Amino acid sequence: MSESTEEVETAAVEASDDLGAPSLGAALEALLIVAVEPMSTLLLAQATGRPTDEVEAALHDLAADYDRTERGFALREVAGGWRYYTRDSCSGVVERWVLDGQQARLTQASLETLAVIAYRQPVSRARISAVRGVNVDGVLRTLQSRGLIEEAGIDQSSQAILYRTTAYFLERLGIASLEDLPDLAEHLPDLAELDAVIDSVAAGE
C-alpha cells in the first residue's frame, strides 16, 4: 500500500471519528430521527461540523434515495428545516392502523372496572379492587390512556387517589350525563351493606 493511500485512509477514519457516525448521511439521519422540530441546514451543519453546502447536498441525496427506493418515509424541506414524513403512498396502512387502534375493544377486565368506576365514582383503586377481587393497576392505566377515566382528587380519609369517568366516556356511550346510565339497583344488594363489605375488604380486614 502506498504512503499516499495510507494518508487518505487515515484522514477518512479521523473524519469519521470527528463526525461521531459512519458517514455524513448516517449522522444526518440520526439527528433528524431524534429531532422534535424541523432542523435547518445550518443547524445540521453545526451539529455535524461539516460545511453547509456539503450538508445540503447530502440531504438532497438522502431525499432522492428515499424516493428512488420507495421507502415508507420521505425527507422533506419545510418551514425552513428538514424532517421525516410518512410517504403519501403509505397513508392507507397508517390510517388503518390508527383507526383499528382507536376502535379496539376493551377487555372484559377493563369493561368490569369501568362499570365499577361509572357507578361508584369517585372511587379509589382499593375499593375498585375490592369489588372486582383482583389488582386493577394495569386496567386503570389502560382506561386512562383511552381517555375514559381520570383522577378526581384525593380521598381525605385514606389519601388515596380517586377516579371518575370522563366526558369522553359519556360521548362513547352516547349519553348526556351519568344519570342516563341504566339503573342497577335491582341487581345489587343493599348499598349500605355493600359499602360496609367494600370498606372492610379495602382496609384488609
C-alpha positions, 0 to 999 in steps of 0.5 A, a space after each residue: 500500500 502506498 504512503 499516499 493511500 495510507 494518508 487518505 485512509 487515515 484522514 477518512 477514519 479521523 473524519 469519521 471519528 470527528 463526525 461521531 457516525 459512519 458517514 455524513 448521511 448516517 449522522 444526518 439521519 440520526 439527528 433528524 430521527 431524534 429531532 422534535 422540530 424541523 432542523 435547518 441546514 445550518 443547524 445540521 451543519 453545526 451539529 455535524 461540523 461539516 460545511 453547509 453546502 456539503 450538508 445540503 447536498 447530502 440531504 438532497 441525496 438522502 431525499 432522492 434515495 428515499 424516493 428512488 427506493 420507495 421507502 415508507 418515509 420521505 425527507 422533506 424541506 419545510 418551514 425552513 428545516 428538514 424532517 421525516 414524513 410518512 410517504 403519501 403512498 403509505 397513508 392507507 396502512 397508517 390510517 388503518 392502523 390508527 383507526 383499528 387502534 382507536 376502535 379496539 375493544 376493551 377487555 372484559 377486565 377493563 369493561 368490569 372496572 369501568 362499570 365499577 368506576 361509572 357507578 361508584 365514582 369517585 372511587 379509589 383503586 382499593 375499593 375498585 379492587 375490592 369489588 372486582 377481587 383482583 389488582 386493577 393497576 394495569 386496567 386503570 392505566 389502560 382506561 386512562 390512556 383511552 381517555 375514559 377515566 381520570 383522577 378526581 382528587 384525593 380521598 381525605 380519609 385514606 389519601 388515596 387517589 380517586 377516579 371518575 369517568 370522563 366526558 369522553 366516556 359519556 360521548 362513547 356511550 352516547 349519553 348526556 350525563 351519568 344519570 342516563 346510565 341504566 339503573 342497577 339497583 335491582 341487581 345489587 344488594 343493599 348499598 349500605 351493606 355493600 359499602 360496609 363489605 367494600 370498606 372492610 375488604 379495602 382496609 384488609 380486614 
